[in-house]
Amino acid sequence: MKEDTSFMKLRPTLLWLHRWVGVIAGLVILLITLTGGVLVFQHTQDRWLNPGLFPREAGDHAPVSLAVEEVARKHPDMRIQGIRLPRDPHDALVLMGGNRMIHCDPRSGAILGVRPRMGLWWQMFVKLHVNLMLGSTGGLIVEIATWITLGLALTGLWLWWPLRIFGFRKGANFRRINLDLHSVAGLYSSLFLIVVCVTGLTMRHLHLDHPHSPGAHAPQAGARRIDVDAAIQAAEKALPGAKAAAVEMPPPNPHATYRIQLAFPEDGSPAGRSVVFVDPWSGQALAVHSAREGGFLQRYDNLQLSLHIGAVGGTVTRWIAFFVCVAVLLQIFSGYVLWWKRAGSSKDLIVK
């Protein structure tokens, strides 16, 4: 009984904090949530907006070196720095260098189109999501807003408990429907929202050392570099079960190596979280960093971005991440209505 009395005394204070902190931070949270929701399916939207940059038909992939040779022939001034391998049968093979991204058909190596490497629409959304395009100051604002969102999720659950609103009451007036919407959206998204907030906060501060190249062995006289296909084959052989996702090409330095990112089936993220460094002269795997190895902190560091964007379970978890963003937007709008109409006062939230 004392616990109930203490809870009821604390409830008005929590409600007041929940309401006013939400009102003050709501617009910033709205922008972060909106950009995050758009970025969940960024790659799919990119295909819709730029269909000419992606192959129309799926098929067996030709050697990557065909695309490398085609780009070298048509863009001799461009040094290829990185290659993103197709994420699915309908994706393009993308070669990057300088400020250019060249999309190629993975079946033939033919060039589909060229676009700038920087200044793309989704990159602007990433900057808005991460720091509101305000540099370190914006990053701090986003971090504070994320802490506030986490606090709102937890206090929202606390305030929900006496009401236990699981759905919409029939025949209710507008104020009650709005309260039910706010409660239901918060309840069913709370667990996933907490995961998104925690991973967003840890990504800002948890940065373990990334794998560094051990350096290639000095080449013998007359030795020739292996091509990118041989490097990919060597990397996949060094990590059985993983598929190459991206290649960082060695610069014109005899000790530089191929850096191959690979993805295991359970990774979720198409970019891959494992890395293999391959000697460009001998084809030997010089260092192997598997996402399946390492301590808890290392594994979490590898996994946190995938958890944040809902990529761990593929399409299903991406949809969950998207609907969490929608739920937060609904809470923001309904929260402002509750504040404006004063329907969120303690008097209105008494269970009858």
Secondary structure, DSSP 4 states (H G I P E B T S, - for coil): -HHHHHHHHHHHHHHHHHHHHHHHHHHHHHHHHHHHHHHHTHHHHHHHH-GGGS-SS--PPPPHHHHHHHHHHH-TTPPP-EEEPPSSTTPPEEEEETTEEEEE-TTT--EEEEEESSS-HHHHHHHHHHHTTSHHHHHHHHHHHHHHHHHHHHHHHHHHHHH---SPPTT--HHHHHHHHHHHHHHHHHHHHHHHHHHHHHHHH--PPPP----PPPPPTT--PPPHHHHHHHHHHHSTT-EEEEEEPPPS-TT--EEEEEE-GGG--TT-SEEEEE-TTT--EEEEE-TTSS-HHHHHHHHHHHHHHT-TTTHHHHHHHHHHHHHHHHHHHHHHHHHHHTTTSTTTT---
